[in-house]
Amino acid sequence: MTMILKSKLNHFASIAALLAAQAFAQSYPVRPVHLYVPIPPGGGVDILARSVGRVFTERTGQPFIVENRPGGNFTIAMSGCAKARPDGYVACMALRDNISISPFQEQQPYDVMKDFTPVSHLVYLQNVMVANAQVPFNTFQEMVTYSKANPDKINYTAFGASVAILAWLTKETGARMTYVPYKGSPDALPSLLNNTIQVMYLAIGNPTIVNDVNAGRLKGLAVPGESRNPLMPRVPSFADAGLPPFATKSWLGILMPAGVPREPVTRLSAELSAIINTPEFRDKNVTPFGFDAVGSTPEQFAKFIVEDRKSGEELARLAGKRE
């Protein structure tokens, strides 16, 4: 009799747990969702996050609050996310930098593979290397030649994974340039325009970059990869510049803290994927800013991270340890 009663109780408990999970899935979100973004306001990543947030609010009726937490080579926002309560209401915008490259260069205040729950691979980023219009070179190869003749006269900046890419490029070419750190492109762009720094590697999605390059207010030196970017077709590709091919493509994804219940992860992933791949949204908020829409399930994103960290580790090895 006791065994039968125990079996029934376990059965009822399982049903109750299932119903509770279904109710959670149907009701989520019931309060604002906070997204930690690791760069200052105003950049392309920040604009994308806020655009996604506005549509998320329209679709769910709940605010999607973007919190900019720059600094620490993007680790401040990531750390805050990792330590947040795993209830499905805190997420973070992760760049390839923090997931696939930086962990192989320096100690991180979190464990990428243990402290986060993958939600969705949002987009790929398109980058460009630009120079102040007053510099005495017009191409990537001319920049290398000038830097060798004038060691450390060129100040440059980049962010996160891009620092590793620039370190790799200088090793490949023998360029002699001085790295100057900034928190993000919104902070660095004024220095580029006034010639305090001469070269910058950043996402095409940053406001005015495409127009400034196409209008000649900035010099476009190179875009990564084997083909040119249609938004700035006159800028040579890395392949055009004679650089060896390498996995330099950056990306953005959404993570939650480890331990978040399955239901909010699945719901948030589905909402983000639907938003980013809606033709109207994509044509207005993704493609014009140099992003390539992806959208993925949590499982697809988790698998992608494992594979991408392999090429990221190799890039970190080629670039060398961060000082």
C-alpha positions as CSV (number, residue, x, y, z in Angstrom):
1,M,0.0,0.0,0.0
2,T,2.8,2.4,0.9
3,M,4.6,1.6,-2.4
4,I,1.4,2.3,-4.4
5,L,0.8,5.6,-2.6
6,K,4.4,6.6,-3.1
7,S,4.2,5.8,-6.8
8,K,1.0,7.9,-7.1
9,L,2.6,10.8,-5.3
10,N,5.6,10.7,-7.6
11,H,3.3,10.6,-10.6
12,F,1.3,13.6,-9.4
13,A,4.6,15.5,-8.6
14,S,5.8,14.8,-12.2
15,I,2.5,16.1,-13.6
16,A,2.7,19.2,-11.4
17,A,6.2,19.9,-12.5
18,L,5.3,19.6,-16.1
19,L,2.3,21.9,-15.7
20,A,4.4,24.4,-13.9
21,A,7.0,24.3,-16.7
22,Q,4.3,24.8,-19.3
23,A,2.8,27.7,-17.4
24,F,6.3,29.3,-17.1
25,A,6.8,28.9,-20.8
26,Q,3.4,30.4,-21.6
27,S,3.8,33.3,-19.2
28,Y,7.5,34.3,-19.8
29,P,8.4,37.1,-19.7
30,V,6.2,38.6,-16.9
31,R,8.6,41.4,-16.1
32,P,11.4,43.4,-17.8
33,V,14.3,41.5,-19.3
34,H,17.7,43.1,-18.8
35,L,20.5,42.9,-21.5
36,Y,24.0,43.8,-20.5
37,V,26.0,45.2,-23.4
38,P,29.8,45.4,-23.1
39,I,30.3,48.6,-25.0
40,P,29.4,52.3,-24.5
41,P,26.2,53.7,-26.0
42,G,26.1,54.8,-29.6
43,G,28.1,52.1,-31.4
44,G,26.7,49.6,-33.9
45,V,26.3,46.8,-31.4
46,D,24.5,49.1,-29.0
47,I,22.1,50.3,-31.8
48,L,21.4,46.7,-32.8
49,A,20.6,45.7,-29.2
50,R,18.2,48.6,-28.7
51,S,16.5,47.9,-32.1
52,V,16.0,44.3,-31.1
53,G,14.8,45.4,-27.7
54,R,12.1,47.6,-29.1
55,V,10.6,44.8,-31.2
56,F,10.9,42.4,-28.3
57,T,8.8,44.7,-26.2
58,E,6.2,45.0,-29.0
59,R,6.0,41.2,-29.3
60,T,5.9,40.3,-25.6
61,G,4.6,43.4,-23.9
62,Q,7.6,43.5,-21.5
63,P,10.4,46.0,-21.5
64,F,13.8,44.9,-22.9
65,I,16.2,47.1,-20.9
66,V,19.7,47.6,-22.5
67,E,22.3,48.3,-19.8
68,N,25.7,49.4,-21.2
69,R,28.5,48.1,-19.0
70,P,31.7,48.9,-20.9
71,G,35.3,48.3,-19.6
72,G,37.5,45.5,-18.6
73,N,38.0,44.4,-22.2
74,F,34.3,43.6,-22.3
75,T,34.5,41.5,-19.2
76,I,32.4,43.8,-16.9
77,A,29.2,43.1,-18.6
78,M,30.0,39.4,-19.0
79,S,30.9,39.1,-15.3
80,G,27.7,40.7,-14.3
81,C,25.7,38.3,-16.4
82,A,27.5,35.3,-15.0
83,K,26.8,36.3,-11.4
84,A,23.2,37.3,-12.0
85,R,20.3,35.3,-10.6
86,P,19.5,32.5,-13.1
87,D,15.8,33.3,-13.5
88,G,15.7,34.2,-17.2
89,Y,15.5,37.9,-16.8
90,V,19.2,38.8,-17.2
91,A,21.1,38.2,-20.4
92,C,24.2,39.6,-22.0
93,M,25.4,40.5,-25.5
94,A,28.5,38.4,-26.0
95,L,31.1,39.2,-28.7
96,R,33.4,36.6,-30.2
97,D,36.2,38.3,-28.3
98,N,35.1,37.1,-24.8
99,I,34.1,33.7,-25.9
100,S,36.6,32.4,-28.4
101,I,39.8,34.5,-28.2
102,S,40.4,36.4,-24.9
103,P,40.1,33.3,-22.7
104,F,43.2,32.0,-24.5
105,Q,45.2,35.2,-24.0
106,E,44.6,36.2,-20.4
107,Q,42.8,35.2,-17.2
108,Q,39.0,35.8,-17.3
109,P,36.8,36.5,-14.3
110,Y,34.5,33.7,-15.4
111,D,34.5,30.3,-17.1
112,V,33.1,30.6,-20.6
113,M,32.0,27.0,-20.8
114,K,30.6,26.7,-17.3
115,D,29.2,30.0,-16.2
116,F,26.8,30.8,-19.1
117,T,23.9,29.3,-21.0
118,P,23.9,29.8,-24.8
119,V,20.7,31.4,-26.1
120,S,21.2,32.4,-29.7
121,H,23.8,33.3,-32.2
122,L,22.5,36.6,-33.3
123,V,24.6,38.0,-36.2
124,Y,28.0,38.1,-37.8
125,L,29.8,41.4,-37.8
126,Q,31.6,43.0,-40.8
127,N,34.7,44.9,-39.9
128,V,36.9,47.4,-41.7
129,M,40.3,48.9,-41.1
130,V,40.2,52.7,-41.6
131,A,42.7,55.6,-41.4
132,N,42.5,59.3,-40.8
133,A,42.2,61.2,-44.1
134,Q,45.5,63.1,-43.4
135,V,47.8,60.1,-43.2
136,P,50.5,59.8,-46.0
137,F,49.3,56.3,-47.1
138,N,46.2,55.1,-49.0
139,T,46.4,51.3,-48.9
140,F,47.2,48.6,-46.3
141,Q,50.5,47.8,-48.0
142,E,51.5,51.5,-48.1
143,M,50.6,51.7,-44.3
144,V,53.0,48.8,-43.7
145,T,55.8,50.3,-45.7
146,Y,55.3,53.7,-44.0
147,S,55.3,52.1,-40.5
148,K,58.6,50.3,-41.2
149,A,60.2,53.6,-42.3
150,N,58.7,55.4,-39.4
151,P,58.6,53.0,-36.5
152,D,55.8,53.5,-34.0
153,K,54.6,56.8,-35.6
154,I,51.2,55.2,-36.3
155,N,48.9,55.0,-33.4
156,Y,46.1,52.5,-33.8
157,T,43.2,51.1,-31.8
158,A,41.0,48.1,-31.9
159,F,38.7,46.3,-29.4
160,G,38.5,42.8,-28.0
161,A,39.2,40.2,-30.7
162,S,40.2,42.9,-33.1
163,V,43.3,43.5,-30.9
164,A,44.3,40.0,-31.6
165,I,43.6,40.4,-35.3
166,L,45.7,43.5,-35.5
167,A,48.5,41.8,-33.5
168,W,48.4,39.0,-36.0
169,L,48.5,41.4,-38.9
170,T,51.5,43.2,-37.6
171,K,53.4,39.9,-37.1
172,E,52.5,38.8,-40.6
173,T,53.6,42.0,-42.2
174,G,56.3,43.4,-39.9
175,A,54.4,46.6,-39.4
176,R,55.6,48.9,-36.6
177,M,52.6,50.6,-34.9
178,T,51.6,51.6,-31.4
179,Y,48.5,50.3,-29.8
180,V,46.4,52.8,-27.9
181,P,43.5,51.2,-25.8
182,Y,40.0,52.7,-25.8
183,K,36.8,51.4,-24.2
184,G,35.0,51.2,-27.5
185,S,34.5,52.8,-30.9
186,P,32.3,55.7,-29.7
187,D,35.2,56.8,-27.4
188,A,37.8,56.3,-30.1
189,L,36.2,57.8,-33.2
190,P,36.8,61.4,-32.2
191,S,40.5,60.6,-31.7
192,L,40.6,59.1,-35.1
193,L,39.0,62.1,-36.8
194,N,41.3,64.5,-35.1
195,N,44.4,62.4,-35.9
196,T,45.3,61.5,-32.4
197,I,45.2,58.0,-33.6
198,Q,45.7,57.2,-37.2
199,V,44.3,53.7,-37.8
200,M,41.3,51.9,-36.3
201,Y,39.8,48.5,-36.8
202,L,36.1,48.4,-36.0
203,A,32.7,47.2,-37.0
204,I,31.1,48.6,-40.1
205,G,27.9,49.0,-38.2
206,N,29.2,52.0,-36.3
207,P,27.3,55.1,-37.3
208,T,28.7,57.2,-40.1
209,I,31.6,54.8,-40.9
210,V,30.3,53.7,-44.3
211,N,29.4,57.2,-45.3
212,D,32.7,58.6,-44.0
213,V,34.7,56.0,-46.0
214,N,32.7,56.3,-49.2
215,A,32.9,60.1,-49.0
216,G,36.7,60.1,-48.4
217,R,36.5,61.6,-44.9
218,L,38.2,58.4,-43.7
219,K,40.5,56.1,-45.8
220,G,39.3,52.5,-46.0
221,L,42.4,50.3,-45.9
222,A,41.0,46.8,-45.9
223,V,38.1,44.5,-44.9
224,P,38.7,41.0,-43.6
225,G,38.1,38.0,-45.7
226,E,38.4,37.1,-49.4
227,S,35.8,39.4,-50.8
228,R,35.0,43.1,-50.6
229,N,32.0,44.4,-48.7
230,P,29.2,45.7,-50.8
231,L,28.6,48.7,-48.5
232,M,32.1,50.0,-49.3
233,P,33.1,48.3,-52.6
234,R,36.2,50.4,-53.2
235,V,37.9,49.1,-50.0
236,P,40.2,46.1,-50.7
237,S,39.8,42.8,-48.9
238,F,42.5,41.1,-46.9
239,A,42.9,38.8,-49.9
240,D,43.4,41.8,-52.2
241,A,46.1,43.1,-49.8
242,G,47.9,39.8,-50.0
243,L,47.2,38.7,-46.5
244,P,46.8,34.9,-45.8
245,P,43.2,33.7,-45.2
246,F,42.2,33.3,-41.6
247,A,39.0,33.1,-39.5
248,T,38.7,36.8,-38.6
249,K,34.9,37.0,-38.8
250,S,33.4,38.4,-35.6
251,W,30.0,37.7,-34.2
252,L,27.4,38.6,-31.6
253,G,25.4,36.2,-29.5
254,I,23.1,36.2,-26.5
255,L,24.0,34.3,-23.2
256,M,22.3,33.9,-19.9
257,P,23.8,32.8,-16.6
258,A,24.3,29.1,-16.1
259,G,21.4,27.3,-14.5
260,V,18.5,29.2,-16.1
261,P,15.5,27.0,-16.6
262,R,15.0,25.7,-20.1
263,E,11.7,27.5,-20.8
264,P,13.0,31.2,-20.7
265,V,16.1,30.2,-22.7
266,T,14.0,28.6,-25.4
267,R,11.4,31.4,-25.5
268,L,14.0,34.2,-25.6
269,S,16.0,32.3,-28.3
270,A,12.8,31.9,-30.4
271,E,11.9,35.6,-30.0
272,L,15.3,36.8,-30.9
273,S,15.7,34.6,-34.0
274,A,12.2,35.6,-35.2
275,I,13.1,39.3,-34.8
276,I,16.5,39.2,-36.4
277,N,15.2,37.2,-39.4
278,T,12.1,39.3,-40.1
279,P,12.7,40.7,-43.6
280,E,11.6,44.2,-42.6
281,F,13.7,44.3,-39.5
282,R,16.7,42.8,-41.2
283,D,16.5,45.2,-44.1
284,K,16.2,48.2,-41.8
285,N,18.3,47.3,-38.8
286,V,20.8,44.6,-39.7
287,T,22.1,44.6,-43.3
288,P,22.6,48.4,-43.6
289,F,24.8,48.3,-40.5
290,G,27.1,45.6,-41.9
291,F,25.6,42.8,-39.9
292,D,24.7,39.4,-41.3
293,A,21.6,37.9,-39.6
294,V,21.8,34.4,-38.2
295,G,19.4,33.5,-35.4
296,S,19.8,30.1,-33.9
297,T,18.5,27.7,-31.3
298,P,20.4,27.3,-28.0
299,E,21.7,23.9,-29.2
300,Q,23.0,25.3,-32.4
301,F,24.7,28.2,-30.7
302,A,26.3,25.9,-28.1
303,K,27.7,23.7,-30.9
304,F,28.9,26.8,-32.8
305,I,30.8,28.1,-29.7
306,V,32.7,24.8,-29.3
307,E,33.8,24.9,-33.0
308,D,34.6,28.7,-33.1
309,R,36.8,28.4,-30.0
310,K,39.1,26.2,-31.9
311,S,39.9,28.8,-34.5
312,G,39.9,31.5,-31.8
313,E,42.5,29.6,-29.9
314,E,44.7,29.5,-33.0
315,L,44.3,33.2,-33.6
316,A,45.2,33.9,-30.0
317,R,48.3,31.8,-30.4
318,L,49.4,33.6,-33.5
319,A,48.7,37.0,-32.0
320,G,50.5,36.2,-28.7
321,K,49.6,36.7,-25.1
322,R,48.0,40.0,-24.2
323,E,50.4,42.2,-22.3
